[in-house]
Amino acid sequence: MTTTSMIQPKFLTKPDELGVVAVGFSGGQCKPGVDAAPSALISSGLLTQLHEELGYNLNHDNTVHSYKELMPQNDPDYRGMKNPLAVSAVTQKLSEQVYNQAKEGRCVLTLGGDHSIAIGTISGTAKAIRERLGREMAVIWVDAHADINTPESSESGNIHGMPVAFLTGLAEEKREDIFGWIKDDNKISVKKLVYIGLRDIDRGEKKILRENGIKAFSMHDIDRQVA
């Protein structure tokens, strides 16, 4: 068995522990399938490998959360967003789950799920980091997509393309049941955000990145550096 890490982490008080939250949710976009990913990963032995081969002590409730109890009977579009009540309720619950793990000083692994769940994972971690360390969290977003559309700039209305906008406060909503639960201690700064691997960015997102001076490295930048 290898050790969990050869480098002593600076920000984790329990580096040998790994919090796991499995999120079987696909409501942030219109195609089913991604909700099955956590079950597939777990059944293929991911958690067993993390424990037996990397030596992590896992903190997991042995549940793939579908959050069916949070689904509203009616969920009309709002500000052009699709499934706003469902996505907000799920990400708020997920934020609480991640926070409860992260506040203990352990790393948290979230298995999803479409990208709307990043609203929950990052907001919960950001709150825990502020409480534990008294500092803002930095985010390295490795993805082909920027996911920083606001409801107004989005061409599709799918919330999986908006998480970074809500997390940075570039998109805001006062309604508590539609992301109004995201408070300042849940947010991140655009100054501590960097993108790596972008290759498919919407026109509105390009404007947002440029106007806010957000650092971003495209696949062209990566190919040029490794060539």
N, C-alpha and C positions, 0 to 999 in steps of 0.2 A: 504493500500500500504506500502510495506517495503521500507527502504532507499536503495540507490544504494550500500552502503558499510558501515559497522560499523567501518572500519579502514580507517583513513585519508591517502590516497596515497601520497607518497613522491615525485613521479616523474610526476604527472599529474596536470596541472594547471586548468583543467576543468574536474574534476572527475565525475560530473553528466552528462557528455555528452559522447555519444558512436558513433563513426564513423562506418558505415557499408558499406562494399563493397561486392556485390554478384557476384560471378565468375562462370558462367556456361561453364566450359572448361574441356575437357577430353583428350587433345592432348598429354599429357605427358606420356600416356600409350595407349594400343591398344584396350581397351574395353570401349564401350559407356555406359553411365548410370550415372556416377558420375556428369556429366554436368547438370543433372536434379535435383541434391540435393538442390541447393539454392532455387529454385522455390518451391520444396516440403516443405522445412523448413519454408519458408515465408507463404505459403498457410495454413500450419498447425498452424500458429499463433505465431511463435517465436518472431517476432518483436513487435507484440502487447503485448506479455507477458513482454518483456524487458522494454517496456515503461510503461505499466499500473501496472505491478506487482513489478517491480524492480525500477521504477522511473527514468529510463534513458531518457534524451532528445536525440532522434536519429537524426543523420546526415546521410541521405541516399537519393540517387537520384531516388529511386523507380524503379530501373532498375536492371535486372539480365543480366550482360554483357556477351555476347557470343563472342565479338571481331571479328565478321565475316569480318569486314572491314580490319582487319589486316592479314587475312589468305592469304598466297602466292599461286599463281597458281601452282607452282612447289616447292617441298620441299624435295629434295633428302637427303639421309643419309649423315652425315658429322662426321668424327671421330667415326663412329659407332653409332652416335646419331640419333634417329628417330624423324622426324618433328622438326628439330632444328630451322628453321626460324620461324615457327609458335609459338613454345613455347617461344623463345626468345622475339618475338614481344609482345606476350600477357603478359609475366612477366614484361617486361619493362614498359608497360602501367599500369599494376597493381601496380608496384613499385611507379609510379608517383601518382596514386590515393591514395595509402596508405600514402605516404609521405605528401600529401596535407592535410590529416586528422590529422596525428600524429604531424605535426609541430605546430598545434594549441593547443597542450597539452591535447588532448583527447585520450582515449583508442580506438583502432581500432579492429573491429571484421570482419574477412573475412570469407565469406561462399563459400565453393568450393564443387566440383572441385577436380581434382587429385593433388597429392602432389608436382607436379612441380610448382604450384602457390606459394609455400613457398619461391621460389626465389624472387618473387615480394613482398610478405608481409613482409619478414624479411629485405630485402634490403632497402625498403622504410622507415621502422621503424628505422633501424640502422642509416640512414642518418639524420632523424629528431632528434633522440636522441643526435647525435653528435652536431648538430646545437643548440639544445635547452639547453642541459646540459653539453656539452663539455666532454663527456665520451663515452666509448664503451658500447654497449648493451650486456647483458647476455641472453643466450637462454637455456631454459629447454625444451628438445625435448622428449615428452611423446609419445611413439610409439612402435609397435612391430618391426619396421624396422629402420635401421640407416639412410637410404637414403643418404649415403655419398660415393657412387661409383663415380669414375671419368669415363669419357667416355671410357678410356682404360681398366678399371677394370670391367666395367659392362658386364654382360653376355647377357643381353637382348637388350641393347641400348635404353631402355625406360628412358626418362629424369626424370620421377617421382622418380626414384631411385638415382638421382644425386644432388638435390638442395643444400644439406649441403656442398658438395664438391665445388660447385661454390661460395657459400656464404662465405666460409672460405678461398678461394683462393687456395685450394688444387687442384682444376681444374681451368684452365685459358684458355682463348681464346682471341686473338687479334681482330678478326673480330667483328666489332661493331654490325652486324646483327645477330651474334650468341654468345650472352652473353659478348661480348667485352664492352658493355655499363655498366657492373658492375665495378664500380670504388672502390677505397679504402674506401671512406666514406659510401659505401653500404655494406661493409663486416663486418663479425664478427670474433672474435679470437677463435681458438680452446681451448684457456685457459679459455674462458668464456662460454663454451658449455658443457652441461651434458645431458646424455641420461637416461631415466627412462622407464623400461618396455620392453627392447629388448628381443626378442625371436626367430627372424628369420633374421639372418645376413649372407650376402654372404661372401665367403672366402676372396675376395679382400677387403671387408669392414673391416673384422677382422684385416687384416694386417694394414690398414689405421688407425684404432682406436689405435692399439698397438704402431705403429711407432710414432704417434703424441701425445701419452699420454692423450688421450681424456677420461674423466671420463664417465663411463657407468654402470648402474645398470640393470641387466637382470631381467626377471620375476622370475628366481630362487632366486635372491637376495631379491626380494620383498616377495615372498612366505616364505622365511626363516625368514624375519623380522616380518611378521604378524602371523606366526605360534605360 
